[in-house]
């Protein structure tokens, strides 16, 4: 996948489900919750590949933009099935998408997530059209 395809799949998936992936037990963001909602990076985990161990330490690896560590962790291995070779640019995109998902809670949450995704698209000079179409269809 190129950056545009990753963005469309990740941001588009979160906007289409119109909810963040929040654990009812911990109240925190998770890759995939028990109701089947996926976070930004969780959108890129192939069906049947998710394990609970993937949530452990994934944020720190993405924040460090450490390609080697990400490729060798369970989450990175699963995501690479979907997106192909992991690069610094792809990790930066995944990190910003995940940050947009994780950092917004409370009233107007999905509007704030949407705006964050829009900023990420602008930063990477990506089209926002597909995500906008999804939001317009809700």
Buried (B, 14 or more C-beta within 10 A) or exposed (E): BEBBBBBBBBBBBBBBBEBBBBBEEEEEBBBBBEEEBBBBBBBBBEEEBBEEEBBEEBBEBBEEBBBEBBBEBBBBBBBBEBBEEBEEBBBBBBBBBBBBBBEBEEEEBBEBBBEBBBEBBEEBEBEBEBBBEBBEEE
